[in-house]
Amino acid sequence: FRSLKGVIVFYLVSSIFILIILNVFSAGIIRIISGSELEVSVMVLKILSFTIPIVILGNLFGQQKLVVNGYEKEYFLTIASSSLFYVLSMVFLIGLQLNNIINFSILVLFVEVFVTLFFLVFCIKFKIVKVLFFKNLGFLTN
């Protein structure tokens, strides 16, 4: 790949393909691995499958762009703040007696979105990734 755009498109297409496969065959996958007694795991697998493209983008913007370009402080600030957000959210869910595997799976998804968006904001702020790039991909419009 000669450009960031090519890498992102490849990663997104392949991760969305995996996401679709996991969502279509999640019940069968869970039945093969654990039998029929863990039916709730099907929903967990479906929720967590949505983290795949988000984590890939987060890795690309965080480790491959921020850290490589010398912005370790911003990288670790994002990781620390997302960890704090995760722990506080778990305490909140437990306090409201909403602590179940589905809610915790949704929380993981939200935390990964949080991390990826913060990495992206830092990449745009430090001009590692140009906003024009996202307009070309169709993510931003005038």
Residue frames relative to the residue before (quaternion, step in Angstrom):
aa qw qx qy qz dx dy dz
F 1.0000 0.0000 0.0000 0.0000 0.00 0.00 0.00
R 0.2756 -0.7932 0.5258 0.1358 3.53 -0.83 0.96
S 0.7903 0.2343 -0.1353 0.5498 3.57 1.17 -0.23
L 0.6316 -0.5174 0.4230 0.3929 3.50 -1.31 0.40
K 0.6113 0.5676 -0.3469 0.4288 3.57 1.03 -0.79
G 0.6640 0.5079 -0.3024 0.4580 3.58 0.94 -0.86
V 0.6449 0.5124 -0.3133 0.4726 3.57 1.00 -0.84
I 0.6708 0.4971 -0.3037 0.4590 3.58 0.86 -0.95
V 0.6577 0.5009 -0.3199 0.4628 3.58 0.88 -0.87
F 0.6480 0.5119 -0.3226 0.4626 3.61 0.92 -0.87
Y 0.6843 0.4855 -0.2884 0.4614 3.60 0.82 -0.98
L 0.6716 0.4971 -0.3079 0.4550 3.58 0.92 -0.86
V 0.6609 0.4992 -0.3174 0.4618 3.59 0.88 -0.87
S 0.6955 0.4657 -0.2925 0.4625 3.59 0.84 -0.93
S 0.6784 0.4781 -0.3098 0.4639 3.62 0.94 -0.77
I 0.6289 0.5067 -0.3429 0.4798 3.61 1.06 -0.62
F 0.5969 0.5432 -0.3551 0.4718 3.59 1.11 -0.64
I 0.6616 0.4870 -0.2984 0.4858 3.60 0.92 -0.90
L 0.6177 0.5498 -0.3327 0.4533 3.59 1.00 -0.83
I 0.6720 0.4911 -0.2939 0.4700 3.58 0.89 -0.93
I 0.6411 0.5209 -0.3229 0.4619 3.59 0.93 -0.88
L 0.6725 0.4945 -0.3008 0.4612 3.59 0.88 -0.93
N 0.6800 0.4865 -0.3022 0.4578 3.59 0.93 -0.80
V 0.6689 0.4938 -0.3087 0.4619 3.59 0.96 -0.77
F 0.8074 0.2858 -0.1227 0.5014 3.57 0.88 -0.96
S 0.3120 0.7970 -0.4821 0.1871 3.62 1.22 0.23
A 0.6485 0.5147 -0.3327 0.4515 3.61 0.90 -0.81
G 0.6722 0.4909 -0.2936 0.4702 3.58 0.94 -0.84
I 0.6285 0.5352 -0.3294 0.4584 3.57 1.01 -0.82
I 0.6774 0.4825 -0.2922 0.4722 3.58 0.87 -0.94
R 0.6436 0.5244 -0.3273 0.4513 3.61 0.95 -0.84
I 0.6558 0.5061 -0.3100 0.4666 3.60 0.97 -0.84
I 0.7214 0.4562 -0.2532 0.4554 3.57 0.87 -0.95
S 0.8624 0.1275 -0.0135 0.4896 3.60 0.74 -0.99
G 0.5387 -0.6078 0.4258 0.3989 3.58 1.18 -0.07
S 0.6946 -0.5048 0.3318 0.3906 3.55 -1.29 -0.11
E 0.5499 0.6521 -0.3969 0.3389 3.63 1.19 -0.18
L 0.7285 0.3839 -0.2478 0.5104 3.61 1.18 -0.19
E 0.0481 0.8491 -0.5216 0.0683 3.58 0.86 0.98
V 0.6014 0.5683 -0.3667 0.4253 3.63 1.07 -0.64
S 0.5763 0.6113 -0.3661 0.4004 3.57 1.18 -0.51
V 0.5422 0.6092 -0.4051 0.4132 3.58 1.17 -0.45
M 0.6772 0.4750 -0.2885 0.4823 3.59 0.89 -0.92
V 0.6258 0.5344 -0.3353 0.4587 3.59 1.00 -0.79
L 0.6551 0.5065 -0.3087 0.4680 3.58 0.92 -0.88
K 0.6538 0.5103 -0.3161 0.4607 3.58 0.96 -0.83
I 0.6591 0.4953 -0.3103 0.4732 3.61 0.94 -0.85
L 0.7194 0.4569 -0.2631 0.4523 3.57 0.78 -1.01
S 0.5587 0.5997 -0.4011 0.4090 3.60 1.15 -0.42
F 0.6158 0.5532 -0.3483 0.4399 3.59 1.14 -0.51
T 0.5839 0.5728 -0.3847 0.4279 3.59 1.21 -0.25
I 0.5080 0.6845 -0.4224 0.3082 3.61 1.13 -0.47
P 0.7315 0.3840 -0.2840 0.4866 3.68 0.59 -0.91
I 0.6240 0.5509 -0.3418 0.4362 3.58 1.08 -0.68
V 0.6661 0.4857 -0.2982 0.4812 3.59 0.93 -0.86
I 0.6243 0.5327 -0.3437 0.4563 3.59 1.00 -0.75
L 0.6723 0.4715 -0.2982 0.4866 3.59 0.90 -0.86
G 0.6305 0.5360 -0.3280 0.4556 3.59 1.01 -0.80
N 0.6408 0.5112 -0.3143 0.4788 3.55 1.00 -0.82
L 0.6571 0.5198 -0.3086 0.4504 3.56 0.91 -0.91
F 0.7316 0.4171 -0.2456 0.4801 3.59 0.82 -0.95
G 0.7057 0.4765 -0.2667 0.4513 3.58 0.99 -0.82
Q 0.8059 0.2906 -0.1469 0.4944 3.55 0.34 -1.25
Q 0.7443 0.4337 -0.2448 0.4451 3.58 0.81 -0.92
K 0.7601 0.3333 -0.2021 0.5198 3.60 1.14 -0.45
L 0.7295 0.4244 -0.2648 0.4665 3.61 0.64 -1.04
V 0.7213 0.4445 -0.2673 0.4589 3.59 0.65 -1.09
V 0.6586 0.5195 -0.3134 0.4451 3.58 0.89 -0.89
N 0.7297 0.4047 -0.2308 0.5005 3.59 1.09 -0.69
G 0.6457 -0.5946 0.3003 0.3732 3.58 1.21 0.39
Y 0.5533 0.6063 -0.3964 0.4113 3.58 1.19 0.36
E 0.0645 0.8376 -0.5357 0.0861 3.57 0.84 1.04
K 0.6073 0.5736 -0.3560 0.4189 3.58 1.03 -0.79
E 0.6869 0.4711 -0.2774 0.4788 3.58 0.89 -0.93
Y 0.6025 0.5524 -0.3449 0.4615 3.56 1.10 -0.72
F 0.7270 0.4274 -0.2474 0.4770 3.58 0.76 -1.03
L 0.5790 0.5574 -0.3762 0.4610 3.60 1.13 -0.52
T 0.6573 0.4988 -0.3023 0.4773 3.58 0.97 -0.84
I 0.6568 0.5010 -0.3134 0.4684 3.59 0.92 -0.88
A 0.6737 0.4977 -0.2986 0.4575 3.60 0.90 -0.91
S 0.6886 0.4720 -0.2962 0.4640 3.59 0.87 -0.90
S 0.6509 0.4938 -0.3313 0.4719 3.60 1.01 -0.67
S 0.6150 0.5317 -0.3468 0.4677 3.59 1.08 -0.64
L 0.6441 0.5092 -0.3093 0.4797 3.56 0.99 -0.85
F 0.6339 0.5261 -0.3167 0.4701 3.58 0.97 -0.88
Y 0.6563 0.5189 -0.3062 0.4541 3.59 0.95 -0.89
V 0.6844 0.4829 -0.2908 0.4624 3.59 0.83 -0.99
L 0.6687 0.4916 -0.3054 0.4668 3.60 0.90 -0.89
S 0.6447 0.5149 -0.3183 0.4668 3.58 1.02 -0.75
M 0.6345 0.5142 -0.3320 0.4720 3.58 1.02 -0.74
V 0.6386 0.5114 -0.3221 0.4762 3.59 0.97 -0.86
F 0.6355 0.5323 -0.3150 0.4622 3.57 1.00 -0.84
L 0.6711 0.4889 -0.2948 0.4729 3.60 0.89 -0.94
I 0.6564 0.4967 -0.3095 0.4761 3.57 0.95 -0.83
G 0.6453 0.5330 -0.3126 0.4492 3.59 1.00 -0.84
L 0.7128 0.4063 -0.2413 0.5183 3.57 1.08 -0.69
Q 0.4091 -0.7306 0.4356 0.3303 3.55 1.36 0.08
L 0.4427 0.6563 -0.4729 0.3869 3.53 1.00 0.93
N 0.3891 0.7413 -0.4641 0.2893 3.53 1.22 0.47
N 0.3073 0.6959 -0.5992 0.2495 3.50 -0.42 1.33
I 0.7017 -0.5117 0.3077 0.3888 3.53 -1.23 0.45
I 0.6188 0.5384 -0.3488 0.4534 3.61 1.06 -0.65
N 0.6827 0.4796 -0.2911 0.4681 3.60 0.84 -0.93
F 0.6513 0.5013 -0.3204 0.4711 3.58 1.02 -0.75
S 0.6213 0.5290 -0.3372 0.4695 3.60 1.09 -0.64
I 0.6415 0.5039 -0.3129 0.4864 3.57 1.00 -0.83
L 0.6271 0.5379 -0.3279 0.4582 3.57 1.03 -0.77
V 0.6292 0.5207 -0.3342 0.4703 3.60 0.96 -0.80
L 0.6372 0.5258 -0.3196 0.4640 3.58 0.98 -0.84
F 0.6673 0.4952 -0.3004 0.4682 3.61 0.90 -0.90
V 0.6468 0.5160 -0.3250 0.4580 3.59 0.94 -0.82
E 0.6596 0.5003 -0.3146 0.4644 3.59 0.94 -0.80
V 0.6150 0.5173 -0.3420 0.4871 3.60 1.07 -0.68
F 0.6213 0.5503 -0.3160 0.4597 3.58 0.99 -0.91
V 0.6783 0.4923 -0.2889 0.4627 3.60 0.82 -1.01
T 0.6898 0.4893 -0.2874 0.4496 3.57 0.80 -1.00
L 0.6586 0.5008 -0.3164 0.4640 3.60 0.95 -0.80
F 0.6529 0.4974 -0.3238 0.4706 3.59 0.97 -0.77
F 0.6244 0.5169 -0.3432 0.4746 3.61 0.98 -0.75
L 0.6555 0.5142 -0.3068 0.4602 3.56 0.95 -0.87
V 0.6364 0.5224 -0.3293 0.4622 3.60 0.95 -0.85
F 0.6688 0.4833 -0.3043 0.4759 3.60 0.92 -0.86
C 0.6360 0.5266 -0.3345 0.4543 3.60 0.99 -0.76
I 0.6644 0.4713 -0.3016 0.4954 3.59 1.01 -0.76
K 0.6357 0.5476 -0.3265 0.4352 3.59 0.95 -0.88
F 0.7618 0.3529 -0.1894 0.5091 3.59 0.90 -0.91
K 0.4495 -0.7345 0.4074 0.3042 3.55 1.34 0.30
I 0.2902 0.7298 -0.5445 0.2945 3.55 1.06 0.84
V 0.7493 0.1398 -0.0663 0.6438 3.53 1.13 -0.81
K 0.3364 -0.7622 0.5199 0.1890 3.55 -0.75 1.01
V 0.5538 -0.6008 0.4633 0.3430 3.54 -1.11 0.71
L 0.5775 0.5971 -0.3669 0.4186 3.58 1.10 -0.68
F 0.5812 0.5898 -0.3572 0.4321 3.57 1.10 -0.73
F 0.7044 0.4547 -0.2684 0.4743 3.58 0.90 -0.89
K 0.5900 0.5386 -0.3749 0.4705 3.57 1.12 -0.50
N 0.6530 0.5182 -0.3094 0.4575 3.57 1.03 -0.80
L 0.6714 0.4660 -0.2967 0.4941 3.59 1.09 -0.62
G 0.5208 -0.6521 0.4054 0.3731 3.58 1.24 -0.26
F 0.4593 0.6926 -0.4470 0.3309 3.62 1.25 0.20
L 0.7779 0.2049 -0.1159 0.5826 3.57 1.08 -0.68
T 0.0794 -0.7870 0.6099 0.0474 3.54 -0.99 0.76
N 0.5638 -0.6036 0.4418 0.3502 3.55 -1.22 0.41
